Amino acid sequence: MARPTKQGLDYFALDVKLDDESELIEATHGPKGFAVLIKMFMRIYSQGYYVDWNEKEQLLFSKKVNVPVEETRAIVDDCIKWEIFDKSIYDKYNVLTSRRIQDHFVHSVYKRTQVTMQSEYTLITVPDRINLVSDIRNSDAVEKQTSESTHSIGEYSKENNVQIDTDYFNEFWSNYPKKRNKQEAKKKFLARINHKKSDERATADEMIRGAKYYNDHIKREGTEDRFIQHPKTFLNQRTFDDYQEPMKGNVLQFEKPAKVGEDPNLNYITKEEIEAELELDRKNEERRQREQEQAGG
C-alpha cells in the first residue's frame, strides 16, 4: 500500500516580535486572545495552509483550547477584521488562511515531491512543482462565487498573483530604510519569488522580515546612510538571510516584563529560556489530556 501524501507541517516559524495585528488581538482579548491565535496557527499548519471554519470545527477547536465557543468566534472574527486571515477567502468559502500562511507553507514543503493546493484558496504565486486542483465541496461556497469564476483557473490565478506579489513588494518597500531605484528593486524582488531554482528562490515573507530587522539594526546602530545597502543589492546578495531574527550577541531581542529585583533595562530572553517555556507548555498540555482521559473513564 502506498504511503499517504503528507499535507501538514511538523513546525512553523513564529516571529519573536509581534506584528501590529497580533498585538491588536492581544490588546482586545488579552493573553487568551493571543493564545487562541497561536493555537489556530498550529491547527492550520498541522493540516497544511488553511482550515475550514465551520460549526463543527468551531466547537472542536474551542474545546481543545478550553475557551467558550462564542468567545473563540469573537477572537477569530477580529483576526479576520484585522486581516490576519484573508477576508475574501473566508467570505466565499468559510476558510481561514492568508498570504503569509501560504508563503510559509510553500517555503516549508519545497523538498516534497508531491504537493497539492486548492486553486480557489490560493493567494500567492505557486511554483510549477505544486499541483493546483479545483475542488469546491460546499454548494453554498459555489453560490458565493462571482461571475469571475467563469474565467479559467490559470487566467485568474495569474492575474491575481501579479497583484498579490506587487502588494508584497510594497510592504517590503515601506519597511526598507533606503529608498533607491524602486523599479530595479521590484524586479529583483519578484525574480526571487518566482526563481526556478529552490536555492535561489525566497519567499516574500523572508524578504519583508529581513527588511524590517535590517531597518531595526541600522537604527539601533546609528548607521550612516552611505553605508546602508541599496534595496537591489540587499535582495541580490541575499542580505535578508542574515536578518531573519533580531539578534544581539547570542540572544534574541524579546520584550519581557522585569520581575522584582531584576534590572528593567534587560529586555532580552535567551533561546534556552524560550525552549524551556515551550517544553513546559507541552508537559502541561499532556497533563491536561491525561486528566481529561481519566475524567472520561
N, C-alpha and C positions, 0 to 999 in steps of 0.2 A: 504494500500500500504506500502511495506517495505521501511524503510528509506535507502537511498543510502549510500553505504560504503564510509566513509571519506578517502581520499588519502593524502591530503596535510597537512602541519603543520601550526599552528597559529603563531609560532615564532621560531626562531633558534638562536643558540649561536654564538656570534661573539667575537673572541679573542681581548682583549684590545691592545695587541702588534701585529703588523702586521708581517706576515712571510716574508721571503725574496722575494718569488714570487709575493706577493701582492705589495710589495714595488717597484719591478721592473715595474709593471704595472703603478704605480703612477709616477715613475721616467720617464717612456717613454711617458705617455699620460697626466700627470698632474692630478689635482683633478677630472677632468672629467672622466679619466680612472678608478679611484678608485670608483667613484660614479656609473659608469656603472657596475663594478664588483659586488658591493653590491646589486644593483637593480637586477642583474642576479641571485644572490643567493636568493633573495626574490622571484623571479619568479619561480625558481626551487623548492624551499621548499614549496611554495604555492600549487604546483602540486604534490609534493612528493619528488622525488630524482633525477629527470632528466627533461630535456626539449628538444623537437625536434627543432633543429636549422635549419629549412628550410626557404625558401624565405618569406613565409607568416609570420612566427614568427619573422624573422629579421625586416620586415617592421613595424609590430605592436609594437615590443619591442623598436625600435629606436624612434618611435613616442611617446611612453609612457615616455621614458627617455629624450625626446627632444634633441636627438643627431642625426646628419645626419647618414643615414644608412651605408654609406661607412666607416665613422669613427667608428661606432659601430662594424662593421665587423672586422675592423683592431684591435680594442681593444680585441675582443673575440679571434681573431686569435693569438694574443700574449698570451692570457690566456691559450690557448691550447699549444702554443710553450713552455711556462714556466711551463707546467704540472699542472696548477690549475684545468684544466679539462683534462680527460683522452683522449689521442690522438688516441689510438687504437679503442676505442668505437666510437669516432667521425668519424674516417676514415671509419668504417664499416657501421654505422647507422645514421650519421649526428645528433648525440645525445650528449648533454653536461651533463656530470656527472663526478664523481670522487669517489675514495675510501673514502675520508674523508666525502664527502656529504652523501654517502650511510651509513657510520658509524653513522653520526649524525641522519639520518632518522630512522634507525633501533633502535637506543637507545631511540629516542623520542616516538616511537609508541609501546613500549613494553607492554603497558596496553591494547592495542586494541585487540579485539578477532578475527578480520578478516583483514589481511594484505596480499596484493599480490605484488610480484615483478616479473619483466620480467627477465628470466634466461639469455637472450642474453646480457643484460646490467649489470649483476651482477659482481661486482669486489671484494666482501667481503665474508666472511663466514656468511651464512644466517642461523639463528636459525630455528629449526624444525617447530616452530609455524607459520612461514611465508610461504605462498604458492607460490612456483615458477612456473610460467607459461611461455610458449613459444608462442610468437605472433609477428611474423615478417610480418608487413603490407606493407612494401615497397619492391617492386620487385628488385629495384636497390641494396638494402641492402642485399638481398639474394644472388645476383651475387657476391657481395664483399666477402662473407664468403669463408674461405679456406676449404680444404678437411677435416680439423679437425672437421667441423660441422657435419660430419657423425658419430662422437662419440656420445654416449648417453649424454644427458644434465647433468645427475648426475655425470657421469665419468669426464666430462670436468670441471664442477664446482668444484668437489672435488680436482682435481689436481691443478687447477688454484688457488683455495683459500689457499691451503697449501703454495704456493709460495708467495701469497699476504700477508698472516699472517707473514711469515718469513721476508718479506720486512718491514712490520710494526715494528717487533721486532728490526730489525737492526736500524731503525730510533730511537726507544726508547733507544737502547744501546748507540748509538752515542751521545745522549743528556744526558745520566745519568752520574753523576760526579764520581762514584766509579765503576771501572771495576773489579768485582769479581764473580767467579762461573757463567760464561756466560750460560752454558747449563742448570743449575738449574733455572736460571732466565728466560730463554726462555720457559721452561716447565710451569712455573707459569704464564707467560705472555699469552701463548696460552690457558692455562686452564681457565684463567679469561675471555677470549673472548668467549670460547665455553661452559661455565658453563651452566648447565640446569636450575639452579635457578636464577631468574631475580635479586634477591637481592645480589647474589654473582658475577653475571656477570658484566663485564666492557668493554667498547669499547676501541679499540686501541688508538683512538683519546684522550680519557681521560687519559690513562696511559702515552702517549707521552707528552701531555700537562703538566701533573704532573711532569714528569721528567725534562722538560725544566724549569718550575718555581721553582722546588726544587733546581736545579742547580744554577739558578739566586740567590735564597735565601742564599745558603751556601757561594756563592762567595761574596755577599754583606755583610754577617755577619762574613766572615773570619773563617768559621767553620773548626776545625781541622779534618784531615782525619779519626781519630779514632772515631769521633762522627757522621760521615756520615753513614747512613744506607746502608747495603748491598742491592743490587738490588732485590734479592729474598725476603728479609724482607720488603722492600718498597712495593712490589707487594702483598705479603702475608697479611700484616697488612692494606692494602689499604691506605697507607700514601698519595698516589696520590690524594685521595679525598680532602685532606687539601690544595692542591696546584693547584686548578683549576683556580685560579685568582691570579695575582701578587699583593698581599696585603701588605700595610704598614699602620699600625694603622687602621683607619676606612675609608681609601681612597684607590682607585685603582691607581696603578702606571700607568701613562699615559702621554706620551710625549705631551707637549703643549707649543707653542711658547709664550714667555713672551711679554706682552703688555708694552707700555710706562708707566713707573712708577712702574712696577711690578718687584719683585725680580726674576731674570732669573734662580736662583737656585731652585725655587719652581716649579718643573715639575710634579705636581700632580693635578688631577682633581677629584672632588667628584662624587659619583654615582648620586647625585641630579642634578649636572650640566649636566651629560650625559643624564639623563632622560629629563631635560629641553630642551636640544638640539633636542632630538628625537621628543618631543612634538611640538617644533617649526617647524620642518620639516614636521610633519603631518599636521599642520594647513596651512602651505604654499602649500602643495600638494592639500588640499581641496580647497583652494582659487584658484589655477590654474585650477582645474577641473571645478569650478563654472564659471570662466571666459571663458573657452572653450565652456561650455554649452550655455552661454549667446551669445557668438560669433556665435555659430552654429545655435541658434534660430533666 
